[in-house]
Amino acid sequence: MPTPPAPLIQVLRLCKEYPSSGGPSPGTGSQAAAGFVRVVDDVSFHIARGETLGLVGESGSGKSTVARMLLRLIEPTAGAINFDGHDLLSINSGELRSLRRRMQIVFQDPYAALNPRMRVRQILAEPFAIHAKELRREGEDVHLPARIAALLQAVGLDASALPRFPHEFSGGQRQRINIARALALNPEFLVLDEPVSALDVSVGAQIINLLRQLQRDRRMTCLFISHSMPLVRYLCDRIAVMQRGRLIEIGDSTQVCERPQQPYTQELIAATPEIARS
């Protein structure tokens, strides 16, 4: 039997604590009792290449904190993060900068994530400018007008968006621009942090369908964060359930949704209506 490929992402015993200004916290562990709040507690999982893992839980469960630690946007208190053989917590700033080309994130608020003073043309050109030296060193032919046009087309927009500012677009269009920017450098790993929770239902459905199409076309490795079990079932290969900073259940999406092992998972499933699969 052939050896399965190593996961693209491996997370081992990840923890994050913050000082508590209100005295001892009811959280877990001795540090929490000593005046620290542990918002992520001993979380371990992996994501295979080409797989989409859904990380689901109610607000405050720690799922967005996990996502930001994976990209080193915030620093873990303890644990290990491995990306394609690289120990993300021990590499230097230059190595991390280079790896960031391969890891991108789409944030929850489509307006706050865009610079209101930049036109769409500038927003989409920015990733190429930041990594221009590395791209030239690798001999990559970057013809920006063609690349930017292709990005807009991939997310369902056209060239008429280029001279406009973020405030001139709807929420759904702004999220499409965010997605286009995240895809600019062809990342191998994409974090989607509740990308439709700030949108109304009909616009959110359009973005979800766009993400599903991008999954099929690009075979991306993704971490999709949500509070909706039906939504992660629709988009994800596997589901990990978080409650109060801990990972309490993980498995195949069908298995977790149809045969949940934890009462909390059952509550999440009952809390939102089913989404028809296409």
FENTA-V770697 format. One record per helix or strand of 3 or more residues. SS is the DSSP state (hx for helix, st for strand). FROM is the first residue (numbers start at 1). TO is the last residue. If there is no record, write none. Layout:
BEGIN
ss:SS from:FROM to:TO
ss:SS from:FROM to:TO
END
This chain:
BEGIN
ss:st from:9 to:19
ss:hx from:29 to:33
ss:st from:36 to:47
ss:st from:52 to:56
ss:hx from:63 to:70
ss:st from:78 to:83
ss:hx from:93 to:102
ss:st from:103 to:106
ss:hx from:120 to:130
ss:hx from:132 to:137
ss:hx from:144 to:154
ss:hx from:159 to:161
ss:hx from:166 to:168
ss:hx from:171 to:183
ss:st from:189 to:193
ss:hx from:201 to:218
ss:st from:221 to:226
ss:hx from:229 to:235
ss:st from:238 to:243
ss:st from:246 to:252
ss:hx from:253 to:258
ss:hx from:263 to:271
END
